[in-house]
Amino acid sequence: MTRSYVTASYATAATIAASLVAAALLLASCGSDHTTVTNRLVPPAQSEADLKRALDAGAISQSEYNDQIDKLRSGD
């Protein structure tokens, strides 16, 4: 191996390692905030239909569906 090849290999490895660390830091910050965003521009009937579709698709559980419907209907 020549010196320039070894240096390029270390530079590539360092770049990959730095990219992985940056990605890990970004992903670690995802999901740490439990803020619920409510879109007030969507009519309640549409929100109920969207929740039902999410329930039917298995994206949310029955209890999550019930909680969200209760919140929607109570105006929270």
Legacy VTK file of the C-alpha trace (Angstrom):
# vtk DataFile Version 3.0
C-alpha trace
ASCII
DATASET POLYDATA
POINTS 76 float
0.000 0.000 0.000
1.152 3.445 -0.782
0.963 6.256 1.720
-1.648 8.209 -0.281
-3.918 5.137 -0.447
-3.690 4.606 3.314
-4.401 8.272 3.967
-7.401 8.144 1.618
-8.676 5.012 3.372
-8.459 6.678 6.779
-10.132 9.802 5.433
-12.961 7.727 3.982
-13.338 5.770 7.217
-13.329 8.997 9.237
-15.958 10.520 6.959
-18.181 7.456 7.286
-17.731 7.398 11.069
-18.544 11.100 11.350
-21.643 10.611 9.191
-22.826 7.719 11.360
-22.311 9.738 14.548
-24.211 12.687 13.073
-27.066 10.423 11.977
-27.206 8.793 15.411
-27.378 12.185 17.114
-30.164 13.340 14.827
-32.136 10.143 15.313
-31.630 10.230 19.076
-33.362 13.589 19.202
-36.343 12.275 17.229
-39.229 11.139 19.342
-37.945 12.709 22.528
-40.610 15.401 22.400
-44.142 14.234 23.117
-45.877 17.328 21.797
-49.193 16.745 20.077
-49.913 19.036 17.172
-53.560 19.670 16.414
-54.533 20.862 12.973
-57.493 23.126 13.492
-58.024 23.568 9.748
-59.282 19.996 9.327
-62.998 19.604 10.115
-63.769 17.235 13.018
-65.623 14.832 10.710
-62.503 14.520 8.543
-60.340 13.965 11.620
-62.664 11.193 12.779
-62.521 9.581 9.333
-58.712 9.822 9.340
-58.542 8.225 12.783
-60.839 5.408 11.666
-58.653 4.824 8.612
-55.548 4.713 10.838
-57.279 2.222 13.147
-58.354 0.022 10.229
-54.821 0.115 8.794
-53.358 -0.935 12.144
-51.401 2.297 12.535
-53.023 2.965 15.930
-54.524 0.716 18.574
-58.169 0.691 19.642
-57.284 2.478 22.884
-55.322 5.167 21.008
-58.292 5.571 18.675
-60.702 5.912 21.605
-58.445 8.446 23.354
-58.107 10.563 20.222
-61.847 10.438 19.459
-62.603 11.508 23.050
-60.151 14.419 22.763
-61.547 15.402 19.394
-65.123 15.380 20.591
-64.322 17.246 23.813
-62.556 20.010 21.854
-59.126 19.561 23.493
LINES 1 77
76 0 1 2 3 4 5 6 7 8 9 10 11 12 13 14 15 16 17 18 19 20 21 22 23 24 25 26 27 28 29 30 31 32 33 34 35 36 37 38 39 40 41 42 43 44 45 46 47 48 49 50 51 52 53 54 55 56 57 58 59 60 61 62 63 64 65 66 67 68 69 70 71 72 73 74 75
